[in-house]
Amino acid sequence: MFISMEKMELLSPVGSLGMLKAAVSSGADAVYLGMRKFNAREYATNFNKDYLKEAINICKSNNVKLYVTMNTLVKNSEIKEFLGHMKYAYEEGVDSVIIQDPSFIEVIKQSFPGLGVHMSTQTGILNSSHANLFSSADRINLARELDRASIESIRKHFKKKIEMFVHGALCACISGSCLFSSYMGGRSGNRGKCAQPCRKRYDNLFPLSTKELCLIEKLPELVKMGINSIKIEGRMRTPFYTANTTAVYRQAIDSYYAGKFEVTEEMKKRLEDSFSRGFTEGKFSGDVVFNPKNASGTSKVKEVTYEVTTRHVKLEKREAIPVGLSITEKPSSGKQLIVRVETEMDAAKAYRYADILAVDMFNDDLGNIRRKSRKPIYAVTPRIMLDSDIEMIKDRIKLIRPDGLIVGNIGVLNFGLKLPMILDYNANCFNDLQMNYYQKLGAKPMVSPELSMDELVKFKNKDFVAFVHGKIRLMTLAHDLPERKMRDGKDYFYVDRIFGGVEVVGEKELGLFNKTKVLVAAGINQFYVDAVPGKYFEDIVRTYWGILNGKTMDIAKIQSGSTTAWIERGVM
């Protein structure tokens, strides 16, 4: 177990130069900010090259660390530009970069000596098995859906530094597992352009709108747990917000280390005046997270000028080592139709056409499906997996003896299993580097459905699975919401219960149908079908089998009510 003897770091949000000055003057130990591209808050003002230089100078003048967020998913066509931005930030003297895509860890370590690598909350780290896949990084930021016991367990089993959010906006969805925004309008939350559909009205309420996280009274517990850095959310807010929240948390931290920890009513009032949708301690304390009557929040903004020490600081010259990218060209390993089934009846319907049947590992029919089928059976593991679930999931895998796994949580890749594994699309595989990274770990990725047809066919490594038909799982929530059907005015969505939480599912199924011929022609011929059981289930499965085998299929009766979603437009 790693517990630093250093004082806990206070990490503050910076979306503009004014916010930077506010954070520094109010006592931040470190700040995080984004450049104009490749950060998860691209609608903040952010920093061009000149402003980044000024920000670095201010931080160095005041002994404040500066971390640059480069935590979005990167397309193949953007890798060179992404690394060019990183090279500039590195040579100017930033302390660390925050990333989402784990395939860049090795590249950064080799090409930018001394640059810290922090894994973003966008990686959705819910367990220590997942965390330890990133043991070559310098720091991880935990998912915001963890309770005390889960955090303590990860701290016990992970040797590097741990950061966690303690204040600010909460996402309803586990970060990195949300496709809702891009599905509705092409603005991907995984690319820093979230349109916040969780804050929209559904059935005259805001059922997905969360309260604001506030863990200030839990600081002593977090210090004792060994949390190294506490992080305030809010890069799209105001300098007043940054100053106020930073100052209040600074006061609380200092009072703890002085041996007289206190959080006064006046301090709480300052936090509430800065911005509030109502406060919650969230999963940490088992509090109610949602506030269905308030999506906008309240604040008492004041215009204040913040003064900081600024002097020209001479930095040691850092030079990047030329980036050597190893992108392997790899053909598909063969035609394969993978069909997820929920019942024995559906398994019987899919049996003739499917190469692999996928069944939820907790499905009561799994045993009967296995006994009656000579086709390989892949068990679908949960997307939500805490440390407290790991031994039970391992035992279940041993009991059911699947032929392979559809992996919903990438922590499973650290189990040491000798099984074929396909990563579910919530792993957000977006480029060839990531494809190679996961294949080295023993898994074949299902590429992100946010990629367009043109982006898919241009992959050099084509040994992946394409999600071509079925339920669009838009959000994965580790919260206990009632199952329901909800409407935003024109579209319906379903809240369905899953292991460890719920998911929001679109009413329309993804249906690429004959468009998948383009994928086959490009050498991509491993398809995943997750069709809703019903009247046309067998017809749908037969259609994709036919397309894979070069047949012309009549889709007139089965195409109604489906959507092509991202395949033509991709995402911003």
N, C-alpha and C positions, 0 to 999 in steps of 0.2 A: 504493500500500500504506500502510495506517494502522498505525503503531506508536506507542503513547503513551509519553511520557517519564516518566509517573507510575510509582510503585512498584506492582507487582502487588497487586491487592486480594485479601484473604482473606474469603470470604463463607461464613457459618456458618448452620446450620439451627436454627430456633427453633419448637418446637411448643407451648411453654408459657412462663409468666413465669419459671419456674425455669431453663429452658433459655436464655432471653434473658440472664439475669444470668450464667449460666455462660459464654456466648459472649463477652459484653462483658468480663468479668473475665479471660478467657483470651487476649484479644488480637485478636478479630475486627475487621476494618475495616468490615464491613457484615454485616447479618443479613437473612434472609428469613423471613417468617411469613405465616400465613393468618388471615383473619377466619373467622367461623363458617360462611360459605357461599362458594361459587365458588372454592375452591382445591383443588389436586390431592391434598391430604392431609386430607380432611374428617374422618377418624377420629383425627387428632391432637387434643389439647385445644383448641388454637387460641385466638383472642382475640376477646372481645366488645368493645363500644365502650369500656367503662371500662378494661379491660386494655390495649387498643390505645393509649389516651391515656397510660397509665403506661409502656408500652413506648417510645413516642415520646420521652417525657420522659427516660427512662434513656439512650436512644441519643443524644439531643441533648446530654445532660450529659457524655457520654463521647466525643463526636466520632465516633460510629459511625453509618453510614448505615442506613436501614431501608427495605426493599423489601417490598411487600405482594403476595402471590401471588393473582392472580385469573385463574388459568390453566386453567379448565375450559371445556367447551363450554356455550354458553348457548342455551336455547330461546327462541323468540319471546315466550312468555308471561313470561319472566324478564328481558328486556332492561332494563326500567325499574328493577327491583329491583337488578340488577347495577350499573347506573350510579349508583344511589342509594348503594350501598356504596362505590363508588369516590369519589363526591363527598364522603362523610364522611371517608374516609381522606385525601383530598387536602386538605381544609380543616383537618384536624388536623395536617398537616405531614409526611406520609410523603414519602420522596425519589423513589420510583419504584414503578410497578406492573409485575408480570410477567403477561403474557397469552398465550393460545394462539390466539385468533381474530383474524386479521390485519385483519378489517374494522373493529375498534375502534381501530386506530392513529390514523386521521384524526379520529375522534370525540374521542379523548383529547387530541390535540394542539390541537384547536379549543376544547374545553370546559374543559380543566384546564391552563392555561398554566404552564410550568415543571415539570410532572410528567414524570419520566422514563418511557419505555416500553421494557421489555425483553421480547424474544420468548422464550418458554419452550422448554425442551427438548422439550416436547410437540408443537412444530411439526415435529419430525423433520428438522432441516436437515442434509442430507448433502452438499450441493454449493454452490458459490458462486453459481450461477444462481438457486437457491432463496433463498439468503441475500440476494441483491440485490433480490428482490421486497420485502424488508423494510427497504430503505435509509432509509425515513422514520422508523423506530424508532431508539432510541438505542443499543441493544445486542441482540445475539443470543446465545442459549445453544446450542451445537452439540449434535447427536446424539452419543450415547455410543459409536457404532459406527465411529468414524473412526480411520484410522491416521495416522501422522506426515505422510505425503505429502499426504493429503487435507486435514488441518488447515492445513498450510503453504500449500496452494493457495487455500483459502478466505480465509486471512489476507491473501494477496497480492492478492486480487481484491475484498475487502470493506473499505470505508473506515471503518466505524463500530467500536465496541468489541465484543470477543468474550469471552465467558465460557464456561467448560467445567467439567464435573464432574471432580474428581480423586480423590474418595474416597466410599465408601459402597456401598449396594446398587445392583446393576445389574438392569435389566429384561432378560428374555430377548428381548423384542420391541422393535423400534424404537418409541420413545415416541410416543404418538398413533396408532399403527397396531394397537392391540390391542382386539379385541372379545370376547376370551375370557371375561372376568369377567362382562360383562353378558349374554352368551349363556347362561352357565351359571346365573345367578341374578338377573339384572336390575341388578346393581351395576356401574355403568360406571366403568372406569378413566379414561375421558375426562371423567368428572364428579367425580373425587376419591373414588370409593368402591370401589376395586379390592379384590376378594376374594382376589387372588393365586393363581389356579389354576396358575401356573408353579411354585409351591412345593408343589404336591400330588404325591402318589405315583401313578405310572403304571407298571403292570407291575412293582411292587415296587422301583422306583427313582424318582429325581427327575430325569428327563432334561432338564427345562427350568429347573432351579434353578441360578442363577449364583453364582459366588464374589463376594467384595467387591472393588470397584475400589480400587486404591491406587497413585497415581502420585507419591508424595512424592519418590522418587529421580529423577524426571524434571523437577523444577521448573526447573533451569537451562535445559533445552531449551525449556520452555514460555515462560519469560521471553524467551529469544532469538527465539522464534517471533513474539512480540508478543501473547501472550494477556494480556488486561487483568485478568481476574478468574478466580480458581479457586474452585470451589464444592464444599462438603462436603454430601453427602446425609444425611438422617436426622431429619426433623422428627417422626417417630413414635417416636424413641428417648428416651434419658434425659438429664438435665442432665450426668451423669457422662460420657456419650459425647460430648456437645457440647463440654464443657470439655476433655476429653483430646485429642480430634482437633484442636480449634482450637489448643490450646497447642502441640501437636507440629508442626503445619504453620506456626504462627507462628515457632517456633524455627528451622525449616528455611528459611523465607523470609528471616528476618533474617540467618541465617548466610550466605546467598548474597549479599545486598547488602553484607555486611561483608567480602566477598572470601574467605570460608573455608567454603564450603558443605559441610555434613556431615549425614548421617542415621545416628545411632548405633543400636546394637542395643537400647539402652534405649528409644529413641524408637519403634522398631518394636514393641517389647514393649508399650508403652503403647497403641499403636493396636490391637494384637491383643487386649489386655485389654478395651478399650472395646467392641468387637464384631467378630466375624469369622466368616465361613463359609469361611475360606481366602482369601488375597489373590491378585489378578491385576492385571496392567497392561492386560489386555483387548486390544482391537484396536490400541491405540496401539503395543504392542510385539509383537503377534501371539501373545499368550499364550493358553493354554487358559482358556476363560471359565467352563465349566460344572463343577459339583461334584455329580454325581448321587447322592452318598451323604450329603449334608448340606444340608438345606433350612432348618433352624431357626437354626443359628449358635450361637456361644458368647460370653458376656461375663462380666466380673467387676464387677458394679455395686457402687458405693459411694455411700452417702448422704452428700453433702457440701453445705454451705451456701456460696453464692457471694456475696461482697459487692461492690457497685458504688456509684459516686458517683451520688447522686440529688439534683437540685435543680430548682426550678421554672424552666423555661426559657421565656422569652417569645418566641413565634414571630411572624414577620411574618404578618399576617392574609392568607389566600388565599381568594379567592372564585371559585367556578366560574362559567363563562359558561353560560347555559342551553343544554342539549343540544339540538341540532337534528338529528333523525334523519330521513334521507331514505329511506323505504321505499317502493319503487315497486310499484304494482300492475301485474302483467303476466300476460296469459293465456298458455297453452301455445301454442307455435308450430305445433302440429299433431300428429296421431297418428303415432307412430313406434314400431316394434318393432325393437330392436337385439339381435342374437343373436350371442353369442361362439361360435366354432366352432374345433375343433382339427384336423379332417381334411377332405379333399376330400369324403368321403362325407357328413359332417355338413353341410358347406356345401351340398351338393346337396339334402339333406333340408330345410334351412332356407330354401332359395332362394325357394320359392313364397310364403312367409309373411313373411319378414323385410324390413324396409325398409333396414337396414344390417347387413352382416356384419362382425363384429369378429374379428380374427385377431392372435395374438401376433406382434410385429414380427420375431421370430427364428424363427418357425415355418417349417420346410422346405417345407410345402405352400402357403405364402402366394402364391408366384408362380403356381402352377397354379390356385389358387382365384380369383385376380384375372383370369387369362386366360379362365376359363370362366364368370365371373359378370358380368352387366351391372348388378348392384346395387352401391351404394357400398361400398367396403372401407375400414374404419377399422383402423389398426394400433394394437395395445395396447402402450404403452411400459412399461418396467420400473418397479416401485415403488422399487427400490433403484438409485440413480444417483449415482455419485461423480464428482468432477471428471475423473478419469482415463477415465471412460466417455463424457463429453459429446460429443467430436468423433466418436467411433465411432457414437454414436446419431444424431447429425446426418447423418452420411454414409449410414447405413442408411436413414433417412427419405428422403433424396434418391434413393437407389437404388430403393427399392420404390414410391415415388410413390403413397402412400395418398391416398384421398379425404378422410380426416380421421384424428383420433387419439382413442383412449381414453387419457387421460393418467394414468399411475400415480404420477409424481413431479412436483409442481407447478413444479419448476425448469424444466420444458419450456415453461411459459408465458412464460419469459424468452428463448426462442430466436428470437423475431421471425418465427415461421412464419405464412404466410398460408393456414392450414388451419382447417376447423371442428374444434373440440376439445371433448370431453366429459371432465370430471374424474371419475376413478374414485372410489368411495365412501370410500377411505382419506383423501381430502381433508377429511372430517368436516364437510361443509356442514350446519349445524344451525339456521340462522335466515335471515330475509329479508335482513338486512344483509350477511351472508356471501354469499348468493346474488347480490346486486347487485355486491358487490366482485369476485367471480370473473367475472361476466359482463362487467364493464368491462375485465377483462384478456383478454377474448376467448374465454372458456370457458363451457360450459354444465355446471353441476355435476350429479353424481349424488348425491342427498341421502343423508345418513347412514342406514343401515338401523336404527340404534338408536332412531329416532323412531317413535312410534306412528301408527296410522292417523289418529286425531283430530288429532295435531300436523301431519301432512302436509297434510291438507285445509285447515288454517287458514293455510297460507302465502299471503301476498298475491301474491307472484311465483310463478306456477305453471309457468314455462317451465324445468322441470328434468326430469331423468330419474329414475325410481323403479326401484330394484333389486327385482324381483318374484320371480325364480326363479334357483336355481343354487347353486353351491359357496359356502359361507360361509367366507371367508378370515379366520380368527380372529386370526392373528398373522403378522407379517412380521419375519423374523429375518435380520440380516446376518451370520450365522454358518454354519459348515460342519458341520451335523448330518447323520447318516446318514438316508436315507429309511426310513420305518418306519410301522407301524400301532401305536398305543398305546392302552391302555384304562385308565380311572380307576376301574373297578369296575362301571360300568354302561354308559358311553358309549365309543365308539371315535373316535379322531382320527387323522389322517394327517399325517405330515411329508413334504412334497413339495419337490423341488428347484426353485428359480426362479433367474432371473438375479441374481447377486450374493448369493445366500443360500438360505434355505428359507422355507416358510410352513406353518403349522398349519391344516389344513382340517377342518371338521366332517364326520362321516360322513353326516349327514342334509342333504339339500338344502333351502334355503329354497324354500317353495312357497306363494305367496299365492293362486293360482288364482282362484276366483270372488270372493274378497275384494277383488280389484283393481277390481271393478265400482264400488266406493265411490269409488276414485280417479278413475275415468273420469267418474262423475257429478259429481265436484267440479271437473272441468276439468283433471285431471292425466292425460295420455294419451301419455306417452313412457316406454316400459318397456324394461328391460334384463334379458335372459335369459342366464345363464351355466351352462346345464345340462350335467351330466356326460354324455359320449357313452354311448349304450347303447340298449337295446331300445325305450325309449319317447321317445327324443329328439325325433323328428318329431311325435309326439302332443303333447308338451309345448309345442313351438313353435306348433303349430296351435291349441292351446287358448288361448294368450295373444293370438294373432292374432284368434281368434273373439271373445274378451272385448272387445278393443279395438274391434271392429266390431259390438258390440251383440248378439252371438249367445249362446244358452244352450248351454254346453258340458258334456258328460258327462266328469267327471274321476275316476270310480270306479276305473279300472284304473291310473291314473298318480299318484294322491295318496298311496299307501302309502309310508311311509318318509321323508316330507317333514316339515318343521316350519314353523310360522308365525313362529317366533323372537320378534322384538320387536314385531311389528305391532299386537298387542292390548295388551300391557302397557307398551311403551316401556321407559325406563330411569329409575332413581333419579338 
